[in-house]
Amino acid sequence: DPPWPPNSGGRIRSAHMLARVARRHAVTLVTLGDPGADLGPLPGLCRAVHVIPWPRETAGRLYGLRRALRYPPEIATGGPAPAITAAVAGAAPDLVHVDGLDALRFVPAGLPFVLSLNDVPSLLLARSSALGPQGPRARLLGRLTVRNLLRYQVGALRSARATLVVSEHDRVCLARNVPGATLVVVENGVDVSA
C-alpha cells in the first residue's frame, strides 16, 4: 500500500521515511494500491509515483501449500510483478528502498537495495503457527512455511546493503540468524513539535 493516508503504524513510518529521504534525494515511489486513490502529499514529495493495482491472490488450501513450499508465494497469473519491476527498473535508481520482505520479490535482480522491516516476519509466523490449528497437517504446513520464510529472510538480509528495523530486540533476533548483516535500528517515534 502507498504510505497514504497515514492511518496505521507501518504507513506512518513509511510516510515519514519517504518525506525525510525526499528532502535530499529524488524519489520515485512504486507501490501496490488503488490507482485512483488520493495520495495526499506524496506526488509533491516524489519525482514520480507509480501505483500498480493489487493482484488477485489465490486463496484456500492450494495457496497455503504453495506458501509452505515456496516463499514468497507466487502471485496469480496476470499479477503486478512485471509492471512493478518495469517501473522500478525504469526509474534507474541508485538504491531501492524495499518496504517489507514481501515487496523484495518485485526488485529487479542486481539493483542495490535497503530493506525496511516493521517486524521480524519469521518470528511472527512462528508464533502464529504455534497458536493456530493443531492437527498434524496444520503443524507440518506451519513448520514448512516458517522454514521457507526464514530461508528467504536470511537471503534477503545477506543481499541487502542494510536492513532497517524498529527495535534493538528485532536487531538482536535477526543478527542471530544472519551474522554480519548490516542491521540498523530506526525506532518509531513521535514528533512532539508537530
C-alpha positions in Angstrom: 0.0 0.0 0.0 1.1 3.6 -0.5 2.0 5.3 2.7 -1.1 7.5 2.4 -3.3 8.0 4.3 -1.0 7.6 7.3 -3.6 5.6 9.3 -1.6 2.7 10.6 1.8 2.2 12.2 3.5 0.9 9.0 2.1 3.7 6.8 3.0 6.4 9.3 6.6 5.0 9.5 6.9 4.8 5.7 5.4 8.2 5.1 7.9 9.8 7.5 10.8 7.9 6.0 9.8 8.9 2.5 9.4 12.6 3.5 12.9 12.6 5.1 14.6 10.9 2.1 12.8 13.2 -0.3 14.4 16.2 1.3 17.8 15.2 0.0 17.2 12.7 -2.9 15.0 12.4 -6.0 12.4 9.7 -5.0 10.3 7.5 -7.3 7.5 5.7 -5.4 6.4 2.4 -6.8 3.6 0.8 -4.8 0.7 -1.6 -5.0 -2.7 0.0 -4.3 -5.7 1.6 -5.8 -4.6 3.8 -8.8 -7.5 6.2 -8.3 -6.9 6.7 -4.5 -6.0 10.1 -3.0 -2.2 10.1 -2.5 -2.2 13.3 -0.4 1.2 15.0 -0.4 3.1 12.0 -2.0 3.1 13.3 -5.6 4.6 16.6 -4.4 7.4 14.7 -2.5 8.3 12.4 -5.3 9.8 12.8 -8.8 7.2 10.1 -9.9 4.5 7.9 -8.4 3.5 4.6 -9.9 0.5 2.9 -8.3 0.0 -0.7 -9.6 -3.4 -2.4 -8.9 -3.4 -5.1 -6.3 -3.3 -8.7 -7.6 -5.8 -11.3 -7.1 -4.1 -13.9 -4.8 -5.2 -17.5 -5.0 -6.9 -18.3 -1.7 -7.6 -21.6 0.1 -5.6 -24.7 0.7 -3.6 -24.6 -2.5 -2.3 -21.1 -1.7 -1.3 -22.3 1.8 0.5 -25.3 0.4 2.4 -23.1 -2.2 3.3 -20.7 0.6 4.7 -23.6 2.7 6.7 -25.0 -0.2 8.0 -21.7 -1.6 8.3 -18.3 0.0 7.3 -15.8 -1.1 4.2 -17.4 -2.7 3.8 -16.6 -6.4 1.1 -14.2 -7.3 -1.7 -15.4 -9.5 -1.3 -15.1 -13.3 -1.8 -11.6 -14.5 -0.3 -10.2 -11.4 1.6 -6.9 -11.0 5.1 -8.3 -10.9 6.1 -7.3 -14.5 4.6 -3.8 -14.1 6.3 -3.2 -10.7 9.6 -4.5 -11.9 9.4 -2.4 -15.0 8.6 0.8 -13.1 11.4 0.2 -10.6 13.9 -0.5 -13.4 12.6 2.4 -15.5 13.4 4.8 -12.6 17.1 3.8 -12.9 17.6 4.1 -9.2 20.9 4.3 -7.4 19.3 2.4 -4.5 15.9 0.8 -3.9 14.2 1.2 -0.5 12.1 -2.0 -0.1 9.4 -1.6 2.4 8.8 -5.1 3.8 10.0 -8.5 3.0 7.2 -9.4 0.6 8.0 -6.4 -1.6 11.5 -7.7 -2.3 10.2 -10.1 -5.0 9.5 -7.1 -7.2 13.0 -5.6 -7.2 14.9 -6.3 -10.4 17.9 -8.6 -9.9 21.2 -6.7 -9.5 19.8 -3.4 -8.1 21.2 -2.5 -4.7 18.6 -2.2 -2.0 17.9 -1.3 1.6 15.3 -3.5 3.3 12.9 -1.9 5.9 11.2 -4.3 8.3 8.4 -3.2 10.7 8.7 -6.6 12.4 10.6 -9.9 12.2 8.4 -11.9 9.7 9.8 -15.3 10.6 9.1 -14.8 14.4 5.6 -13.5 13.8 4.8 -16.5 11.6 6.3 -19.0 14.0 4.2 -17.5 16.9 1.0 -17.5 14.9 1.7 -21.1 13.6 2.1 -22.2 17.2 -1.2 -20.7 18.2 -3.1 -21.8 15.1 -4.8 -25.1 14.3 -3.0 -28.1 15.9 -3.8 -31.0 13.6 -0.8 -32.9 12.1 -1.3 -31.4 8.7 -1.6 -27.9 10.1 1.6 -28.3 12.2 3.5 -29.7 9.2 2.3 -26.8 7.0 3.2 -24.3 9.7 6.7 -25.7 10.1 7.4 -25.8 6.4 6.1 -22.2 5.9 8.3 -20.9 8.8 11.3 -22.8 7.5 10.9 -21.4 4.0 10.2 -17.9 5.2 13.3 -18.0 7.4 15.4 -19.1 4.4 14.0 -16.3 2.3 14.5 -13.8 5.1 18.2 -14.8 5.6 18.9 -14.5 1.9 17.2 -11.1 1.8 19.3 -9.8 4.8 22.5 -11.1 3.2 21.7 -9.4 -0.1 20.6 -6.0 1.4 23.1 -3.1 1.7 21.4 -2.6 5.1 18.3 -3.6 6.9 16.3 -1.1 8.9 14.5 -2.5 12.0 12.3 -0.8 14.6 13.9 -2.0 17.8 17.1 -3.4 19.4 15.1 -6.6 20.1 14.4 -7.1 16.4 18.1 -6.3 15.5 19.3 -9.0 18.0 16.8 -11.6 16.8 17.9 -11.0 13.2 21.6 -10.9 14.0 21.4 -14.4 15.5 20.2 -15.8 12.2 22.3 -13.6 9.9 25.7 -12.8 11.5 27.4 -10.0 9.7 24.3 -8.5 8.2 24.1 -4.7 8.4 21.2 -4.1 10.8 20.3 -0.5 11.7 17.7 0.4 14.3 15.4 3.2 13.3 13.0 3.4 16.1 9.4 4.6 15.7 8.9 7.9 17.4 6.6 10.8 18.0 7.4 14.3 16.7 6.4 16.4 19.7 6.9 19.7 17.8 4.1 18.9 15.4 
